[in-house]
Structures are given as C-alpha cells and as structure tokens.
Amino acid sequence: MKKTLTLFLSFIVLLLPVSAQKKKQASGKEPLFGKALASYPITSRELSGACFYLVSGHGGPDPGAIGTYLDHKLHEDEYAYDIVLRLGRELLMRGAKVHFIIQDKKDGIRNAKILKNSKSETCMGKSIPLDQVARLKQRSQKIDQLYKKDKNNYTYCRAIFLHVDSRSKREQTDVYFYHAPESKQGERLATRMMNTFRDNYKKHQPNRGFSGTVDPRNLYVLRNTSPVGVFVELGNIQNSFDQRRFVISDNRQALAKWLMEGFIADYKK
C-alpha cells in the first residue's frame, strides 16, 4: 500500500504545470570565457534592453604598455582583455547583449598573476593591423557595423574601451574616465562610473579615498563610433601599487563588477 501511494504522489508531481514546479535557472554560454566559465547563469534581466560593445586596448601585434613586476613583464593588452571578459560575463548574467570586439579564442578568463603575452587576439576574427590608425579604424568600423542593426532592437547601446596607462613608476593613479567632447550622455556615463568606483572604495576601503577623474578627450575611437562611449584607463602599469590592481585576479574581478554597476546605474536613470 505504501509503495502504491508513493507512485501515485510521483504521478501527481509529473502532472503539475511548469509554473508549479521548480523552474530551471536560465543560462547562457560564451566559449571566449574558457571551458571552466563558458556557461554562465542569467541572474536577472535588469539589462535586458541594453547592448554593449566591449573593446580591450591594443592586441595582436601590439601589446600596448609594458610594466615590470618582480622579474616578469606585464602587458597591457592581456590584462585589459581579461577584465573585458569578466565585465562581459557580468553584463550577460544580467540579460544584456554583449559584443566582444577584440577576441582571443585561446585565453579565456584567467586567474594567474602573470598573464602570458600572445599575438592571437583578433578583431572579431580579423587580423589586427600594427599601424595605430588602421587598428583604431578597424574596431570603430566594426562597432558601427553592429550598431546599425542593434539600434533598432535595443533602447540603450554603449561602447567601452579599456586601457592600462604607462607613467612614471612613482606615480600611482586611480581609475579615470574619458568621454567624447560635447557628448552629454558620454559625460553622464563616465561620471556615474566614477561615482560607482568612489562609492565602492568608500565601502571597502573607507580610509583610502578615490581620486579618479572624468574629462573630455578627442580620442579616435570616441570620435569615430556612433554609440555613446567611455574610455577607461585602469591604472599605471609601471607603479607597484597599481600593479596589484592587475596581477591579483580578485581585483580584476572587482574592476569588472564595478564597471558593470556603473552601466546599471546609467541604464536605470
């Protein structure tokens, strides 16, 4: 009798509508993140009407700025790319559409301190030119090509260009932001991102302070792409204090998360 009752109850559960059963969490997959992190959960839909173009600086034949950490070389393009992947994953988890303009099918998200340099990055499958103007033109045109379609399907389209600065070893810098001159939306986005960083430093390191800035700058990629954009310098690759922002994977993740929070703040307003 007990066995019959168990079978009967199991049959009832099978007949329940999907809404009455535990729903499986939505998820997505992006091979660029690497095997371990390729699958990601969609934790919310708060960015479901937003589309992003993520660009890590340099790449391919150009490693960008190079710093020395202990006996190792730190290459700008590798750290900017790792943070771009992390940012993209955070955005995708919140329902956004994401385009990775610079891609490396081999690397994925990495947790090592020293990210080995390579020349395998492409502009969405196309070889990256060494010439600076040609390189910037290639990624700007790719963004505009995608934007022509996206602007009809998304209410909010934004581009972000991530770089790592190179200054005197003694000069420690906070993250700072550029927007296109006379772009009110770009200035608003950059300011909200800066405020997000300031709030997070106040929360996690209350005695540290934050000296990041927002400024207009006539940069090629901001001037020659149609969607509103922000250009972000993540720190000084030569400075030993700033280097900890890059070589510690948890810090790279924090940078990505705070950039994502800045996008959310801008999108909601």
KEKOLDREN-44875 format. One record per residue (C-alpha): residue number from 1; residue in three letters; x, y, z. Coordinates in pm, 1 decimal, always signed. Example, Ala and Ser with C-alpha at 12.3 -4.5 7.8 and 13.67 -1.06 7.14 Angstrom:
   num   residu         xx         yy         zz
     1      ALA    +1230.0     -450.0     +780.0
     2      SER    +1367.0     -106.0     +714.0
//
This chain:
   num   residu         xx         yy         zz
     1      MET       +0.0       +0.0       +0.0
     2      LYS     +282.5     +239.4      +93.4
     3      LYS     +459.0     +172.2     -240.3
     4      THR     +136.7     +235.9     -433.6
     5      LEU      +83.0     +568.8     -254.0
     6      THR     +440.2     +681.0     -335.9
     7      LEU     +392.6     +603.4     -704.1
     8      PHE      +59.9     +790.8     -705.1
     9      LEU     +215.4    +1103.6     -549.0
    10      SER     +502.7    +1093.5     -800.6
    11      PHE     +245.8    +1081.2    -1081.3
    12      ILE      +73.3    +1393.8     -942.2
    13      VAL     +404.8    +1584.8     -939.9
    14      LEU     +458.8    +1497.7    -1306.3
    15      LEU     +115.6    +1637.4    -1391.3
    16      LEU     +176.2    +1973.0    -1221.9
    17      PRO     +219.8    +2270.4    -1459.2
    18      VAL     +572.0    +2402.4    -1510.8
    19      SER     +492.3    +2713.4    -1301.4
    20      ALA     +419.6    +2489.7    -1002.9
    21      GLN     +745.2    +2301.0    -1034.5
    22      LYS    +1091.1    +2434.7     -959.7
    23      LYS    +1198.2    +2620.9    -1271.1
    24      LYS    +1544.1    +2564.4    -1406.6
    25      GLN    +1753.6    +2882.5    -1394.0
    26      ALA    +1815.7    +3039.5    -1732.9
    27      SER    +2173.2    +3027.3    -1854.3
    28      GLY    +2393.4    +3114.1    -2147.9
    29      LYS    +2723.4    +3007.4    -2299.4
    30      GLU    +3021.3    +3205.0    -2430.1
    31      PRO    +3327.1    +2998.7    -2537.7
    32      LEU    +3553.7    +3305.5    -2514.3
    33      PHE    +3539.0    +3273.8    -2134.6
    34      GLY    +3722.1    +2939.8    -2144.4
    35      LYS    +3593.7    +2590.3    -2066.4
    36      ALA    +3552.5    +2639.2    -1691.8
    37      LEU    +3346.7    +2957.9    -1719.2
    38      ALA    +3190.1    +2927.2    -2064.4
    39      SER    +2847.5    +2859.1    -1912.5
    40      TYR    +2700.3    +3134.9    -1701.2
    41      PRO    +2370.5    +3179.1    -1512.4
    42      ILE    +2134.9    +3462.0    -1601.5
    43      THR    +2072.1    +3602.0    -1256.1
    44      SER    +1849.2    +3894.5    -1356.7
    45      ARG    +1700.1    +4080.2    -1653.6
    46      GLU    +1786.0    +4430.7    -1537.9
    47      LEU    +1994.1    +4493.8    -1854.3
    48      SER    +1767.1    +4312.3    -2098.4
    49      GLY    +1717.0    +4623.4    -2313.6
    50      ALA    +2086.7    +4711.0    -2327.0
    51      CYS    +2360.8    +4630.4    -2577.1
    52      PHE    +2733.4    +4673.1    -2517.5
    53      TYR    +3046.0    +4685.4    -2733.8
    54      LEU    +3348.8    +4585.6    -2525.6
    55      VAL    +3694.1    +4674.6    -2653.7
    56      SER    +4022.3    +4591.4    -2483.4
    57      GLY    +4308.1    +4814.5    -2593.2
    58      HIS    +4582.0    +4711.4    -2837.4
    59      GLY    +4613.4    +4336.6    -2906.8
    60      GLY    +4750.9    +4124.8    -3189.1
    61      PRO    +5094.1    +4257.0    -3287.7
    62      ASP    +5073.1    +4544.1    -3035.8
    63      PRO    +5096.3    +4454.7    -2662.7
    64      GLY    +5045.2    +4815.5    -2554.9
    65      ALA    +5212.5    +4941.2    -2238.2
    66      ILE    +5457.0    +4707.3    -2064.3
    67      GLY    +5546.3    +4710.0    -1696.4
    68      THR    +5785.4    +4503.5    -1485.7
    69      TYR    +5652.4    +4310.1    -1186.0
    70      LEU    +5923.5    +4124.2     -994.0
    71      ASP    +6105.4    +3955.6    -1284.2
    72      HIS    +5802.3    +3938.2    -1512.0
    73      LYS    +5663.8    +4160.1    -1785.2
    74      LEU    +5306.0    +4281.7    -1763.3
    75      HIS    +5143.2    +4350.5    -2098.6
    76      GLU    +4855.1    +4594.8    -2121.3
    77      ASP    +4656.6    +4404.2    -2383.0
    78      GLU    +4645.0    +4084.2    -2173.8
    79      TYR    +4514.5    +4248.3    -1856.0
    80      ALA    +4269.3    +4474.7    -2036.8
    81      TYR    +4135.4    +4171.1    -2223.6
    82      ASP    +4092.6    +3963.3    -1907.8
    83      ILE    +3895.3    +4245.1    -1744.5
    84      VAL    +3683.7    +4288.8    -2059.8
    85      LEU    +3589.4    +3920.0    -2047.8
    86      ARG    +3496.6    +3946.9    -1681.6
    87      LEU    +3291.5    +4261.2    -1748.1
    88      GLY    +3115.5    +4093.7    -2039.5
    89      ARG    +3024.7    +3794.4    -1827.1
    90      GLU    +2877.1    +4020.3    -1557.3
    91      LEU    +2668.5    +4202.1    -1818.3
    92      LEU    +2548.2    +3879.9    -1981.2
    93      MET    +2444.4    +3743.5    -1642.0
    94      ARG    +2209.7    +4040.8    -1614.8
    95      GLY    +2042.1    +3986.2    -1950.4
    96      ALA    +2241.3    +4226.2    -2171.7
    97      LYS    +2352.3    +4177.1    -2530.8
    98      VAL    +2732.4    +4186.0    -2547.0
    99      HIS    +2973.3    +4213.4    -2838.9
   100      PHE    +3339.2    +4134.5    -2771.7
   101      ILE    +3513.6    +4339.1    -3039.1
   102      ILE    +3861.3    +4210.4    -2954.3
   103      GLN    +3874.9    +3832.9    -2913.5
   104      ASP    +4125.1    +3564.0    -2826.1
   105      LYS    +3987.5    +3211.4    -2861.7
   106      LYS    +4278.9    +3061.9    -2667.2
   107      ASP    +4295.8    +3262.5    -2346.6
   108      GLY    +3960.2    +3275.8    -2169.8
   109      ILE    +3926.7    +3426.0    -1822.0
   110      ARG    +4247.6    +3360.2    -1630.5
   111      ASN    +4324.1    +3374.2    -1258.4
   112      ALA    +4703.3    +3372.5    -1278.6
   113      LYS    +4901.6    +3673.5    -1163.2
   114      ILE    +5119.7    +3679.2    -1472.0
   115      LEU    +4917.7    +3661.9    -1793.2
   116      LYS    +5136.7    +3528.4    -2070.8
   117      ASN    +5155.4    +3756.7    -2371.1
   118      SER    +5043.8    +3636.9    -2713.2
   119      LYS    +4959.9    +3783.1    -3050.8
   120      SER    +4649.3    +3572.6    -3109.0
   121      GLU    +4391.1    +3848.7    -3049.7
   122      THR    +4169.4    +3940.2    -3343.6
   123      CYS    +3904.3    +4198.3    -3419.9
   124      MET    +3612.0    +3955.1    -3426.0
   125      GLY    +3811.3    +3711.1    -3638.5
   126      LYS    +4004.2    +3963.1    -3847.4
   127      SER    +4378.2    +4016.8    -3802.9
   128      ILE    +4464.4    +4331.8    -3609.2
   129      PRO    +4689.2    +4575.8    -3801.0
   130      LEU    +5008.8    +4702.2    -3641.1
   131      ASP    +4952.6    +5055.7    -3768.2
   132      GLN    +4775.1    +5250.9    -3495.3
   133      VAL    +4527.8    +5440.9    -3712.5
   134      ALA    +4439.0    +5127.9    -3910.6
   135      ARG    +4390.5    +4937.8    -3584.5
   136      LEU    +4159.6    +5200.0    -3434.7
   137      LYS    +3969.2    +5238.6    -3760.4
   138      GLN    +3910.6    +4862.1    -3780.7
   139      ARG    +3748.3    +4836.7    -3437.3
   140      SER    +3548.5    +5157.8    -3479.7
   141      GLN    +3404.9    +5038.2    -3808.9
   142      LYS    +3316.3    +4700.6    -3658.4
   143      ILE    +3125.2    +4870.9    -3377.4
   144      ASP    +2932.0    +5090.0    -3619.6
   145      GLN    +2853.9    +4790.8    -3840.4
   146      LEU    +2697.0    +4609.9    -3544.3
   147      TYR    +2527.7    +4923.2    -3414.4
   148      LYS    +2331.4    +4975.1    -3737.2
   149      LYS    +2132.8    +4661.7    -3654.0
   150      ASP    +2136.1    +4686.9    -3276.4
   151      LYS    +1990.1    +5037.2    -3256.0
   152      ASN    +1660.7    +4901.0    -3388.6
   153      ASN    +1639.5    +4633.7    -3120.3
   154      TYR    +1789.7    +4792.2    -2809.3
   155      THR    +1699.3    +5112.4    -2630.2
   156      TYR    +2046.2    +5156.8    -2481.6
   157      CYS    +2372.6    +5090.9    -2670.0
   158      ARG    +2710.4    +5177.5    -2517.0
   159      ALA    +3076.0    +5116.9    -2604.1
   160      ILE    +3360.1    +5088.2    -2355.3
   161      PHE    +3731.9    +5096.9    -2432.6
   162      LEU    +3957.5    +4957.0    -2159.5
   163      HIS    +4325.0    +5051.3    -2138.2
   164      VAL    +4611.7    +5048.6    -1890.3
   165      ASP    +4824.9    +5362.1    -1867.5
   166      SER    +5204.3    +5386.9    -1850.1
   167      ARG    +5357.7    +5663.9    -1638.8
   168      SER    +5648.1    +5719.4    -1402.1
   169      LYS    +5693.5    +5429.7    -1158.6
   170      ARG    +5639.1    +5669.8     -870.3
   171      GLU    +5302.3    +5790.8     -996.8
   172      GLN    +5010.1    +5598.4     -852.0
   173      THR    +4677.9    +5662.9    -1026.2
   174      ASP    +4317.7    +5572.0     -970.0
   175      VAL    +4086.6    +5460.4    -1249.5
   176      TYR    +3993.4    +5757.9    -1466.1
   177      PHE    +3742.6    +5811.0    -1744.0
   178      TYR    +3720.7    +5996.4    -2076.0
   179      HIS    +3418.6    +6084.6    -2285.4
   180      ALA    +3385.9    +6244.5    -2626.9
   181      PRO    +3383.2    +6626.3    -2616.7
   182      GLU    +3030.6    +6769.8    -2614.9
   183      SER    +2879.1    +6425.4    -2551.0
   184      LYS    +2639.6    +6482.8    -2261.5
   185      GLN    +2542.2    +6115.5    -2249.5
   186      GLY    +2907.0    +6012.3    -2256.2
   187      GLU    +2986.7    +6253.4    -1974.4
   188      ARG    +2691.6    +6123.9    -1774.7
   189      LEU    +2802.4    +5761.1    -1820.7
   190      ALA    +3163.9    +5839.0    -1727.5
   191      THR    +3053.0    +6033.8    -1420.3
   192      ARG    +2824.5    +5757.1    -1299.4
   193      MET    +3104.0    +5504.8    -1343.0
   194      MET    +3341.5    +5725.6    -1148.0
   195      ASN    +3084.0    +5770.6     -870.8
   196      THR    +3035.1    +5393.3     -858.6
   197      PHE    +3408.2    +5345.6     -803.9
   198      ARG    +3415.2    +5616.3     -538.1
   199      ASP    +3123.4    +5452.7     -354.6
   200      ASN    +3285.7    +5111.1     -366.7
   201      TYR    +3617.4    +5239.1     -236.4
   202      LYS    +3430.9    +5420.4      +41.7
   203      LYS    +3259.7    +5093.3     +129.5
   204      HIS    +3552.4    +4852.0     +100.1
   205      GLN    +3847.0    +5082.8     +182.3
   206      PRO    +3694.9    +5373.9     +376.7
   207      ASN    +4029.0    +5534.4     +465.9
   208      ARG    +4177.3    +5515.7     +117.1
   209      GLY    +3990.2    +5783.4      -73.9
   210      PHE    +3947.1    +5793.8     -450.2
   211      SER    +4099.4    +6044.0     -693.3
   212      GLY    +3963.6    +5921.9    -1027.7
   213      THR    +3858.6    +6187.2    -1278.1
   214      VAL    +3622.3    +6242.7    -1569.5
   215      ASP    +3739.9    +6450.4    -1865.2
   216      PRO    +3651.4    +6512.3    -2229.9
   217      ARG    +3913.4    +6391.2    -2475.2
   218      ASN    +3922.2    +6389.8    -2851.9
   219      LEU    +4019.9    +6024.8    -2891.0
   220      TYR    +3980.9    +5847.5    -3226.1
   221      VAL    +3755.2    +5568.2    -3100.0
   222      LEU    +3524.7    +5809.7    -2915.4
   223      ARG    +3509.5    +6044.4    -3210.9
   224      ASN    +3453.2    +5778.5    -3477.0
   225      THR    +3196.9    +5543.3    -3325.3
   226      SER    +2821.3    +5606.5    -3329.6
   227      PRO    +2709.3    +5462.5    -2993.7
   228      VAL    +2783.0    +5661.3    -2678.9
   229      GLY    +3120.6    +5554.7    -2543.7
   230      VAL    +3351.4    +5577.1    -2245.4
   231      PHE    +3728.9    +5532.9    -2247.2
   232      VAL    +3870.7    +5394.0    -1922.4
   233      GLU    +4231.2    +5395.8    -1800.2
   234      LEU    +4256.7    +5131.8    -1528.8
   235      GLY    +4584.4    +5239.9    -1369.2
   236      ASN    +4959.1    +5282.1    -1416.9
   237      ILE    +5121.3    +4956.7    -1523.6
   238      GLN    +5460.5    +5085.2    -1404.3
   239      ASN    +5355.1    +5159.8    -1045.8
   240      SER    +5393.1    +4880.9     -788.5
   241      PHE    +5070.9    +4974.7     -605.0
   242      ASP    +4865.5    +4994.2     -924.2
   243      GLN    +5010.0    +4663.6    -1040.3
   244      ARG    +4826.1    +4488.7     -757.7
   245      ARG    +4505.5    +4604.5     -925.4
   246      PHE    +4603.0    +4388.2    -1223.5
   247      VAL    +4800.8    +4088.4    -1103.2
   248      ILE    +4550.5    +3983.2     -834.5
   249      SER    +4259.2    +3814.9    -1009.9
   250      ASP    +4008.0    +3917.5     -742.0
   251      ASN    +4099.8    +4279.4     -810.7
   252      ARG    +4045.2    +4231.0    -1183.7
   253      GLN    +3705.4    +4084.6    -1099.3
   254      ALA    +3625.6    +4381.7     -876.2
   255      LEU    +3712.8    +4624.5    -1157.9
   256      ALA    +3478.5    +4437.6    -1391.4
   257      LYS    +3198.6    +4427.5    -1136.0
   258      TRP    +3223.2    +4798.9    -1057.6
   259      LEU    +3222.0    +4889.2    -1426.4
   260      MET    +2909.7    +4675.3    -1463.6
   261      GLU    +2747.8    +4854.1    -1170.1
   262      GLY    +2825.6    +5186.3    -1336.9
   263      PHE    +2648.1    +5070.6    -1652.2
   264      ILE    +2346.1    +4960.6    -1448.3
   265      ALA    +2331.4    +5296.8    -1269.7
   266      ASP    +2341.5    +5479.5    -1603.1
   267      TYR    +2088.3    +5248.6    -1769.7
   268      LYS    +1833.6    +5279.9    -1488.9
   269      LYS    +1846.7    +5660.1    -1497.3
//
